[in-house]
Amino acid sequence: MKRGPFIAGVSALGVIALVPALIPSAVAADDHYGANLPYTRYEAEEASRSEGTSLERSDDLESTAIEASGQSYVALTSKESSVDFTASVPGNALDLRFTLPDHASGRVDVRVNGESAAPLNLSSETAWQYVGGDHVYDEPGQAPSTTSARFRFDEAHTLLNRQVHKGDHIQIVKVGDDQNAYGIDFIELEEALPEISRPAGAVSIADYRGAKPGDGVDDSDALIWAMNEAANSASKTVYIPAGSWELGRKIGVDHSDLTIQGAGMWYTNLRFTSDQAGGGGFVFDRGVGGVTVTDFYMSSALTSRYGEKAQYKGFAGSAGANTRVANVWVEHFECGFWMGDYVDASQMTYTDGMVIENARIRNNFADGVNFAQGTANSTVRNSSVRGNGDDGLASWSSIDASTNSQARVAEANSFVDNTIELGWRASGIGIFGGKSHLIRDNLLINNFSGAGIRLNTVFDGHNFDLNTDGGITIAHNKLVRSGTTNDFYGNTRGAIDFQEVKGDIRNVSVSDNVIVRPYAEEIRADFGLGESALSSRGITLRDNKRDDEAGYTAKSQVVNYAQVDGLVVRGIPETDDFSLYWFQGEESGPDGTTHRYWVSKADGVELTSDMEYTQEGGVRVYNVTTGDAPSYLPVSSTDFSGSYRYVGDLARSQPADDGTTIVIRFWSAK
C-alpha cells in the first residue's frame, strides 16, 4: 500500500507548492473511520446481471454515474431485467438506491431465491434539481442553459416478507412495463430489530378519537393531543405505533422533558403530506429542553426549495439542554436539521447541548444538519449522512441581519464518527466560523461537487475572529473521492479546503487525516499554504497523508442475531442481557463487521404439562434460573423476593399450541 508526502496546496496565483508540514508519518494504529452502521452494502456493479442490463460508469462531472457510489451503476433497461446479489449475512430489511429520469416512476420486485419478498414503487418526484451558482431550480425550463442536473439518485426501503440467510440470492427485478432505464446503485441489507412496544404509562396517538395509521386522515391533531396529555402524565412519553401516520402541518414541540417514542425506524413512518413552503417538520419551541425524539422514519412531500425559502426542515428551532434525537431516519425535507432562533437578540434562545446520534439523514434538498445562530456544545455522532444538497454537516456562526438577531458565537460543536457520502452540492462538512469545534473520526466519501471538509468566511457572521482558546480541531478523518474541479462557480476545491472572503481563518489544527483519490488537490487554500501564510493565521497541518489504495471500510462493529434450528429469526438489540443466550459462533462480513449468532435460553428450556405458570396480560410466564443449564422454579414453592433476583424476560420464538405467547422469566440466586 502506497504512503507518502503529497502535493498539498494551490496558492491564490495557482502555483502548486509542496508543503513542509505534510511530511509522512506512521499510520495510526486505529485506522477505523465513520459510523457503526447495522447494514451491509452490495454494489450493483459487483452483482450478477441478466440480459437487458448495462453497466454505466463515468467520472465526468455532468454524468449521472458521478453521483453513484464508486461512480458506477447498473441500468435495468427491459422488463424482467435484474441484478442478483448473494447475501453474505442475514437480513430482513432492504434499502435500494436508484435513479430514474426526472418525473418518472417505476416498479421493481425484490426477490429472494426467486420468490417475491417485497414490491417497491420508485419515483423521482422528490429528486432532480438543476444547479447554477447560488441558485437551484426545480425544472430545466426554469434554469439557464449553464446549470447542472443534480440529485439524480434517491432511495426506497422496505421490510421483507421473509428472512434472508447467508448464501441466499437477492434479485432486484424491473417489473414496470415502461421504456425507462432503472439505474441501480446498491442495496443495503440489515436485520431490523423487533418493534418497540408501547412503554408503560405512555400516551399513544392511537388513543385519540380512533386515530389509526394508513387511513388517509391527517393525524396532526392526534400527535399534538398526545404530546399535551403526556406532558401532564408521570411517564411524559408519547408513543407512535407502527404504521404510516400522515401529518398535514408543522408540529411544535413545546413541552420540556418529553419523550416522543416510535416503534422503530423500520416500523413507524411519519409522512408530512404538504408540498408547500412551511408545510411540515418539527419545530422546538423557545425554552424547551430535555426532549428525546427517537425510533421512527420521517419524510415529506416537498419537491422544491422554493428559491431557498421553503422553511420546511425535518427539525428546526432552538433545542434546549439535554435534547436528544436518536435512531431517526430523516429524508426528503429542505434540510434534515436547521437549529437556530431568528428573533431580536433580546428574545433569542439557543440550541445548547443537543445530541443527534444513530440517525440516517438522507436525500434532503439542502443541508443534512446546520448548527446556526449561536448553537453551542452540540453533537452529531455515529450517523449516516447521505445524498444531501448542501453541506452534509455544518456549523455556521451566523448573524441574521434581517431580524437584528445578533446571535452569540457558535462554539464547541462536534461532528464525530459519522459517515458522510454522496453529497451533490457544497461540502461533506462545513465550518463557517465560530470557535472550539471538533471534527474527528469521520468517513467522507464521493463528495464530488465541493470539498470533503471546508472552512471559509464566505458568509456574514462571527467567522473565526473569536476562535482563540483551543481553536478548531480536524483530526483523524478519511476523505475518499472528495473535492472538485468545479464547485458551480468555476472554482477548484480541495478535499480539505480553506477560503477567505470576509475575514481570516484562524487557529485551526488539521492532523492525521487520510485523503484517498481526490478529484482535485488534497488540501487547498486560496491564501496559499506556505509557512508564513499558515503561521500568521495559527493554522497547523500535520501528519496528513494521501493513500490512494486505502479502502472505504468504516468502523468494525458487532451485529447480533438469534437463531432457531440454525437459522436466523431476529436481531438482538445491544441492550439485551447476553447471559440469557447461548453463544453459537461468529464470522466476519466483507465490510469488517462481526456477526455473532446466539440461541435464546428461552427456546432451550424444555416445558412440560405439569410445570406451573402465571397468566399476565394474555402471556404465559414460566420461571427458571439463569446459567448454562436453567432450572425450573415452581410458582407455588419458590420464594422469589427472598431468595432470587430478577434478571429478565425472553419470549420463546414459537407460541403455545393455542397461539398464546410464552415468556421465560429468568432469576439468579441471591
N, C-alpha and C positions, 0 to 999 in steps of 0.2 A: 504494500500500500504506500503510495507516494505521500510524503510530507515535506514541507519546506517553506522557505520565505516566499512571499508573493508581492507582486506589484500592487500597491495598495491605495493609490490616490490619484486624483486629477486636480490640478490647480485651476484657478479661475481662468488662466490662459490656455488651459487644455494640455499643459505639459505633464507627462507621466513621470512620477517620482517614486523611487524606491524608498520606503520609509524605514529608518533605522529601528523604530520602536517595534517592528514586526519581525524580530529575529525569532526563528523557530525554537520551540521548547518541547520538552517531553509531553506526550499526550496524557491528559489527566486520567487517573485510574478509573474514575466514573465517567463513562462515555455515553450515558443514557440521557435522553432529552425528551421533553414533551409530556403529554398526559398519559396516565394509565387508563386505557380505553378497553372496554369489555368485548370488543368485536374483532373479527379477523377480516381483513380486506382481501378480495380476489380481483385482480385486474383482468379486464376483458381481453386485452391483447395476449394474455398468457393462457387463456381458456381454449378449449376445442371449439371449432366453428363449423357450422353446417354450410351447405350451399346457400347462396343468396346473401352472403355477408362480405364485407370488405374491411380491411384494416386501414384506418385513417391516421396518419402521423405527420406532424409538422411543427417546426419551431418558429414559423412566420407569425409575427405579432397579430396579423389580421385573420389568421386561420382559426377555424373552430377548434382544431386539435390543441392549440396553445392553451386552451382553458381546461383541457383534460389532465388528469393525473398522469405524469410521465409523458405528456404531450402526445398521447395516442389513445384511440378508442376504436371500437368495432361498430360498424353500421349494419343494422339488420334491414335489408332492402326489399325483402319479399315476404309474403305471408308464410308462416311456419319456419322462417329462418331463425336461427338461435345461436346462443353461446352456451357452452357446457362447462361448468366448474366442478371440480372434485373437492368435496369438503374435507378439510384436514382436521377439523374439530367439530364437536356437536353444536347444534343451534336450533332455535325455534322462531327466530325473528330475522327479518332481512330488510336492508336499506339498499336502494338502487339509485345510482347517479346516472343521469341520461341527458341527451339533448334531442330536441325536435325543432323543426323550423318555427319561426315566430308565428303565433296564433294557431298553432296546430295542436291536435290531440291524438291520442292513440291508446292501444291496449296491448299489454303483454300478459302472458301467463307464466307464473313461477311453478316449475315442475320439479318434483323430487323423484328420481328414479323413474321418470316417465309419467308420474301421476300428478295431477294438478294439486298444488299446495296453497295457492293464492292467486287471484287475479289482481292486476294493478292497472288502474286507469292513469294515463300520463297526460300532462298538459303543459304547454309552455306559456300560459297566460300570465303566470306570476314571474316570468323571466323576461329576457331580451330587453336591453336598454342600448341606447346609442349615445356615445360619449364624445364630447369635443371640448377640451379645456375645462372651464368651470361649469359647463352646462351638460345636463343629462336629459335626453329626450326619450319619450315612450315609443315613438313611431319614426321610421326612417323618413317619412314625408315631412315631418316637422323639423328635421335636422339638416344642417348644411352638409354638403357632399363630403366634407373632410372628416366627419365623425366616424367613429369606430364602433362596430357591433360588439357588445359585451353581455355578460350574464346569459350565456347560451346554454348552460347546464343547470339542471335543477335535480331534486331528489324526490323519491316516493318510498314509503316504508310500510311494512305490513307484518303482522304475526302470521305464522304459517299454521296450517291445519294439521301438521304432523311434525314429529321430532326428526331432525336431521342428525344422522350419525356419521362418524368418521368414515370416509370412503364413499358416501352417498354422492350421487350426481345431482347437481342443481342446474336446471336449464332456465334461461330467460328466452321465451319464445314470442315472437311477434305474432299476435292473433288478429290485430286490426287489419281490415281489408281495405287498405288505402295505399297511396303511392309514396308516402313519406318514408324516408330512411330514419330509423330509430337508432340514435347513437348511444351505445352502452359504454360507460367509462369503467365502472366497477360495481361490485356488490360488496356489502359488509354483512357478515353473518354473526349473530350473537345469541346467547342463551338468555332470553328475557326472564328476569326473576318473577316469581308469582305475584299476583295482585296484592297490593297492600290493603288490608281490611280496614274498616272504619274504627278509628281509635275510640277507646272508652270515653263516653261523655261528649264526643264530637257532635257538632251540629252539621247535618248533611244538607246540601242544597236540594236533595230529593225530598226533604221534609216539607218543602214549600209548595203548597197547593197542588200536589201531584206532579211536580216537575219531574221530567224524565228525559234521558238523552235520546237524540236521534229522531225527535218528533217534529222538527222544523219550527218549534216555538222558541222565541227569544227567552233565554234563561238568565238575563241580566238581573231581573228583579229577584230571582231565587238566590243568586250569589250574594247580592247586596244584603238581602234579608238574613242570609246565613251568617254573614260577617257581623252584622249588628247583633244577632242573637248570641253568637259565640263570644263577642266582646263582653257580654254580661254573664257569661257562664263560667263555671270553675275551670273547664278544660281550655277555654279560649282557642278552640280548634274548629276550623271549618273543614269538612270532608267533601271532596268532589269525587263521586264514584266513577267507575269505569264507564266508558261510553263517550259519544260526541255531544258536547254541550255548546249551544250557539249563543254568542254574546253580541248584541247589536249596538253597543256603545262603549265608551271608556269606562273602566271600573276604578273608582277611587279607593285606595287603601287608607282609611282614616282612623284606624284603631291601633294603638301600640300593643306590643306583646301578643300579637295574634299569630296563629299558625294556619296557613292555607295548605291543606294536605290532599294530594291526589292519590290515585291508586297505583301510580307508576307511569312513566313516560310512554310505555307501550300500551297503556290501557285508558287513561283519562286524556281526552282530547278537547281542548278549548279552541273553538273556532270563532274569531271575530269576523262578523259577516259583512260589515260595511266596507265598501271600496272607496269611500270618500275621505278627504283630508280630515284629520281629527277624529276618525271614526272608531278607534279602538285602542286596546292596550291597557296596562295597569299604570296608575299614577299614585306614587306615595305622597300623601298629604304632608304639609309642613308640620314639623314637630313630631311626626310618627316614627317610632323606633322599636327595636326588639321584635321585628316581624320576621317570620320564617315562611318562605314560599317554596314548595317542594313537590316533586314527583308528578309532573304532567307534561304533556306536549301542548304547545300553543302555536297557532298560525293565524293568518288573516287573509282577507280577500283583496288586499291592497295590490294594485297593479301599476302605480305611478308614484313618483316622488313629488308630484305637483310643484315642479320648479323649486325643489328643495324646501317646500313649505307644507309637507304632508302632516307634520305633527302627529305621527302615528307610530310611536315607539312600542316595543314589547313591554318595556318597563321605563318609567320616567319619573321625574320629581326629585325630591330630596329625601333620602332614606336615612333615618337617624341611627344612632349607635346600635350595634348588635343586630343589624338586619342581615338576613342570610337568604340567598336564593340558591337552591341546590337541586340537582337531578331534574332540571327543567330543560326542555328542548324548545328553542325559540326560533321560529322560521317565518319568512315572508312578511316582515314588518319593514318600516322605514329604517329603523335601527333595532338591534336587539335590546340594548340598554343605552339610555342617554340620561345621565344623572346630573341634575343641576336645577337650581331655583332661579327664576327670571322675574324678579320684582325689585323694587327700590332697595338699596342697601340697608335701610333702616328696618326692613321687614324680612330680610333674607334668612333662610335656614340652609344648612349644608348637609350633604351626604358625608358622613364621617363614620368609619369603622364598618363599612358594608363588605360582605364577602359573597362572591359569586363562585360557586365551585361545582365540579362534576356536571357542568352544563354542556349543551350542544347548541351553539349559536351559529346558525347557518342560513345562507341564501337570503339575506336581507339586502335592501336596496342601498344602504349606506353602511355606517359603522356597525361592527359587532357590538362593541362596548365603548362608550366615551365617558370618562370621568371628567366632567366640566365644572365650571362655576365654583371653584374652591373645594371640590371634592378632596377629602384627605383620608389617609390611613385605611384605604380601601383596597381590596384584593380581588383579582381573578386568578383562580388556580385550578389545575387539573381539568381543563375544559377543552372541548373540540370547537374551534372557531373556523368556519369554512365557507367559501363561496360568497363572501360579503362584498359590497360595492363601494366601500371606503375603507378606512383603517380597520383592521380586524380588532385590535385593542388600542385604545388611545387614552392619554391623559392630557387635557388641554386646560391650561391655567387661564381661562377666558375672562374677559371683562366685557359684558354685553352693553354697549353704548346706548342701545335703543331703550333700555329700561333704567338707565342710571344705576345699574346693578353694582358696579364697583366691587365685585366679588373678591374675597381674600385669595391668597395664593394657594394653588393646588399643591399638596405635599404628601410625601410618604405613601404614594400609591404603588402597588406592586403587581406585576404580571409574572407568575411563576408556574412552571410545569404545565404549560399549555401547548397544544398542537394547533398551529395556525396555518391554514393552507388554502390555495386556490382562490385567493382574493383577485378580483378583476379590476380594481381601481385603487389607487393610493398604496398604503404600506401594510405589512403584516402587523407591526407595532409602531405607533406614532407617539412621540413625546413632544408636546408643544409647550415648552416652558414648565414652570413650577420648580419644585426642589425635592431632593432626597428620595427620588423614585428608585425602584428596583426592577430590573428586567433580568430574569435568571432562569436557566434550565428549560427554555422553550425550544420547540422544534418548529421552524418556519419553512414551508415547502411551496414551491410553484407560485411565487408571488411575482408575476411577470410584467405587471403594469406599473410597478413602483418599487421602492426599496423594501427589503425584508424588515429592517428596523430603520426608522428615520427620526432625526431630531432637527427641528427647524423653528425659525421665527417668522414664518410667513403670515401668521395671524396676529391680530391685536390681542394683548393680554399682558400678564406679568413676564412672559418669556422666561429667561434664565437669570434675570437681574437679582433675584433673591436666593439663587441656588448656591449657597455658601457652605455651611457646616455639613460635612459628609459628602455632599454632591450627589450626583446621579450615577448609579452603577448598572452597567450592562455586562453581564458575565455568564459564561458557560451556556451559550445558546448555539444551536446548529441551524444554519441558513442554507437551504438546498434550492437551487434554481431560482434565486431571487435577484432583484434588481432589474433594470430595464434600459433599453436604448431609446425609448420614447415614452415619457410619462404623460402623454396627451398635450404637453406644452412644448414638445420637441427637445426635451432635456433628457440626458442620461442620468440614471440614478444607480448608485452602488447598492450592493447587498446590505451594507450599513452606510447610511447617507446623512451628511450634515449640510444644511442650507440656511444661510443667514439673509434676512431681508429687513427685519425690524429690530435689530439688536444682535449682540454677540451671543453665541452659545458658550456657556462657561461651566467649568467644574464637572466634567464627565469622565468616568473611568470605563474604558472598553477593554475587556480582557478575557482570554481563554475561550474565545468563540471560534467555531469551525465553519468555514464557508465552502460550499460544495457547488461546483459548476455554475457560477453566477452568470447572468445574462450580460452583465457589464463589469464594472470594477468591483473589487471585493469591498473596499472601504473608499468612500469618496467624500470630498468636502469642497464646496465652491470657494473656500478661502485657502485651499491648498493644505497639504499635510506635512509641510516642513516643520522642523523642530521649533522654530521661532513662532510660527502660527499656532502650533499646539500649546506650547508652554505659556504663551501670553494669555491664552484662554483657560488654562488649567485643565486641558484635555490630555488624557494619557491613553495610549494604545499599547497593549502589552500581551504577548503570547497568543495573538490571534493567528489562526492557521488556515491555509487553503488546502483542502484534501478532496480532490475530485473523485476519489474512489470510495469515499465514506458512504455508508448505506443510509437508508431512511429509517432504520429501526428505532422506534420510540422506546420509552422505558419498559423494561420487562415487568410483568405483573403476574398474579396468580388468579385464575378463574376456577371456581369450584363447582362440581356437578354431583348430583345424587343419581345413583344407579339402582335399577331393579333388574335382576337376572342379566346383568352385564350390559344393559342398555341405559343410556341417559334418559331420565324422566323430567328433570328440572334443574335449574341452577340453585346454588346455595348462597344466600347473602353472606357477606364478610362478617356481619354482626352475629351470625348464628354461633352457638356453642358447639365446637367441633368435637368435644368429648362425647357428644351424643351420636357420633358417626364412627364407623369403621373405615379406616383408610385403605384404599384398594390399589393405589398407584398413581403415577403422574407421567406426563410426557411434555415435551417442548413443542410448541407450534412454530410455524415458519416465521412468525414475527417476533420470536423470542419470548412469547407468553408461555407460562407454565400452566398446564391444565391438570388439575387434581381431581381424582374420582373417589367418591365415598359411597358407602351404603348406610342408610339411616338405621340406627339401632331399633327404631320403631318398627321397621319392616322385618327385623330379625327376631323379634320377640314372638315366641310360639304362644298362641292364645287357645285355650280350651274352654269348653262349655261350662265348666264348674268354677271358672275364675269370676271374682266379684268385680263389678264396675259401677260407676255412677253415670247418670244422665245429666249433662249440663248443656242447656240450650240446644237440644237435639243432637248433641255429640256424645258418644260413648267413650268414657275415660277409664283406662286401666292404669295401675300404679306399679312401677318397677324400680329397682335400684340402678344406679349407674355402674360403670365398669365394663370390662370386655365381655362379661357374661351376666347380663341383667337378670335379677331375681324378682319374681312376682311378690307383691306386697298386698295381702288381703285388706280390703277396706275395713272390715269389721274388727280385726285384731291388731291393727298397726297404729302405734302412737306417732302419727305424722308430726305433730307440733313439738313433741318432747324428744323424739329420737332421730328425726331426719330433717335435712334441709332441702327445700325445693330447688331443683336445678333447672327444669324446663319442660316444655311440652313439644312433642312432634307428632304430626298426623301421619298415619300409615298411608302408603301410596294407593292401596286398594280399600274400598269401604267394606262394611259387613255385607252379608248376603242380602239383607233388606235395604241396602243403599245407605245406611247410616255411617257417617264419618266416624272413624276410630282414632282416638288420640291416646298416645302413650305418655304418661307423666313420669318424669324421672326424679328420683330422690337420692341423696347421699347421706350416709350415717353421720351423725354428729360426733 
